[in-house]
Amino acid sequence: MDGFCDLVKSFWDELNVTGPSSFMLARKLNFLNSKLKEWNRDVFGHLEFKMANLVEKVKSLDENEQQQSLSSVDKIKRLEVKKELSLTRSSTDAYRHQRAKQHWMVDGGW
């Protein structure tokens, strides 16, 4: 991600804490964790919901094409939606793979 390190640094610098260093570290890590969760939700959203919306857009454009020829603008739009759908599917697959691996490790798959 472009600028991700800068984003993390800005989150880290956002919270000023005083006290013993172990306390400061714990507070900053908890704060960073909550900020990254919020950022993830804002940037990536709910993948299943996003994918369903993209599928509906493609279906709608396909139905329009069956009824009449699509304009060049709509053809480009359909290609963009299909590209975004492909990226969302890849993200969803990666997320599921990570979750499965995480559950396997927690449940003692070794």
Secondary structure as the mmCIF struct_conf table of DSSP 4:
data_model
#
loop_
_struct_conf.conf_type_id
_struct_conf.id
_struct_conf.beg_label_comp_id
_struct_conf.beg_label_asym_id
_struct_conf.beg_label_seq_id
_struct_conf.end_label_comp_id
_struct_conf.end_label_asym_id
_struct_conf.end_label_seq_id
TURN_TY1_P TURN_TY1_P1 ASP A 2 GLY A 3
HELX_RH_AL_P HELX_RH_AL_P1 PHE A 4 GLU A 14
BEND BEND1 GLY A 19 GLY A 19
HELX_RH_AL_P HELX_RH_AL_P2 SER A 21 PHE A 44
HELX_RH_AL_P HELX_RH_AL_P3 LEU A 47 GLN A 67
BEND BEND2 GLN A 68 GLN A 68
HELX_LH_PP_P HELX_LH_PP_P1 SER A 69 SER A 71
HELX_RH_AL_P HELX_RH_AL_P4 SER A 72 VAL A 106
TURN_TY1_P TURN_TY1_P2 ASP A 107 GLY A 108
#
